[in-house]
Amino acid sequence: MSEQARAQVLISGRVQGVFFRAHTRDQARARGLKGWVKNLPDGRVAAVFEGKRSAIEDMIGWCHKGPPYASVDEVLVNWQPYQGDLDDFRIAY
């Protein structure tokens, strides 16, 4: 298993209007991950995390809880091959 990985994540619940994206950005950067996070029209939050697999797994664990005012119902993870095409972690619009 490669140490570098990429995961596409969909988070549902009360995850919009609770600073989920800003907290996700800060948490991902603290773990040295690259990628993006954005709100979806259906009320979910989507994110892509790329970096060390162990850091991504830790980040996914955080996504199950989220920031203080969030209420996460479900986290779907799609593991993908590492691409190395991201240079920072940002909020996408």
C-alpha positions as CSV (number, residue, x, y, z in Angstrom):
1,M,0.0,0.0,0.0
2,S,1.4,3.4,-1.0
3,E,2.0,5.9,1.7
4,Q,0.6,8.7,-0.5
5,A,-3.1,8.6,-1.2
6,R,-6.1,10.6,-2.2
7,A,-9.7,10.3,-0.9
8,Q,-12.9,12.0,-2.1
9,V,-15.3,12.4,0.8
10,L,-19.0,13.3,1.0
11,I,-20.3,14.5,4.4
12,S,-24.0,14.7,5.1
13,G,-26.0,16.1,8.1
14,R,-26.0,19.6,9.5
15,V,-22.8,20.5,7.8
16,Q,-23.6,23.8,6.1
17,G,-23.8,27.1,7.9
18,V,-21.7,25.8,10.8
19,F,-18.2,26.7,9.5
20,F,-17.6,23.2,8.4
21,R,-15.5,24.3,5.4
22,A,-13.3,26.6,7.4
23,H,-12.6,24.1,10.1
24,T,-12.0,21.4,7.5
25,R,-9.4,23.6,5.8
26,D,-7.7,24.3,9.1
27,Q,-7.7,20.7,10.2
28,A,-6.4,19.5,6.8
29,R,-3.6,22.1,6.7
30,A,-2.6,21.1,10.2
31,R,-2.2,17.5,9.0
32,G,-0.2,18.6,6.0
33,L,-2.9,17.6,3.5
34,K,-3.6,19.2,0.1
35,G,-7.0,19.4,-1.5
36,W,-10.3,21.3,-1.3
37,V,-13.6,21.4,0.4
38,K,-16.9,22.9,-0.8
39,N,-20.6,23.0,-0.1
40,L,-22.9,21.1,-2.5
41,P,-26.4,22.3,-3.6
42,D,-28.0,19.2,-1.9
43,G,-26.7,20.3,1.5
44,R,-23.7,18.0,1.7
45,V,-20.1,19.0,1.9
46,A,-17.6,17.5,-0.5
47,A,-13.8,17.3,0.0
48,V,-10.7,15.9,-1.6
49,F,-7.8,15.1,0.7
50,E,-4.4,14.2,-0.7
51,G,-1.2,13.3,1.2
52,K,0.0,10.7,3.6
53,R,-2.6,8.0,4.0
54,S,-2.4,8.0,7.8
55,A,-3.1,11.7,7.8
56,I,-6.1,11.3,5.5
57,E,-7.5,8.5,7.7
58,D,-7.1,10.8,10.7
59,M,-8.8,13.6,8.8
60,I,-11.7,11.3,7.8
61,G,-12.1,10.5,11.5
62,W,-12.4,14.2,12.3
63,C,-15.0,14.5,9.5
64,H,-17.2,12.0,11.4
65,K,-17.5,14.6,14.2
66,G,-16.8,18.0,12.5
67,P,-16.8,21.4,14.2
68,P,-18.7,22.1,17.4
69,Y,-22.1,23.1,15.8
70,A,-22.1,20.4,13.1
71,S,-24.1,17.2,13.3
72,V,-22.7,14.6,10.9
73,D,-25.0,11.8,9.7
74,E,-22.8,10.1,7.2
75,V,-19.3,10.2,5.7
76,L,-18.8,8.4,2.4
77,V,-15.2,7.8,1.3
78,N,-13.9,7.0,-2.2
79,W,-10.2,6.1,-2.1
80,Q,-8.3,7.1,-5.3
81,P,-4.8,6.9,-6.6
82,Y,-2.4,9.7,-5.5
83,Q,-2.2,12.3,-8.3
84,G,0.1,15.0,-6.8
85,D,-1.7,17.8,-8.7
86,L,-2.7,19.9,-5.7
87,D,-0.6,22.6,-4.1
88,D,-2.6,23.7,-1.0
89,F,-5.8,23.0,0.9
90,R,-8.5,25.5,0.0
91,I,-12.2,26.3,0.2
92,A,-13.7,25.9,-3.3
93,Y,-16.8,27.7,-4.4
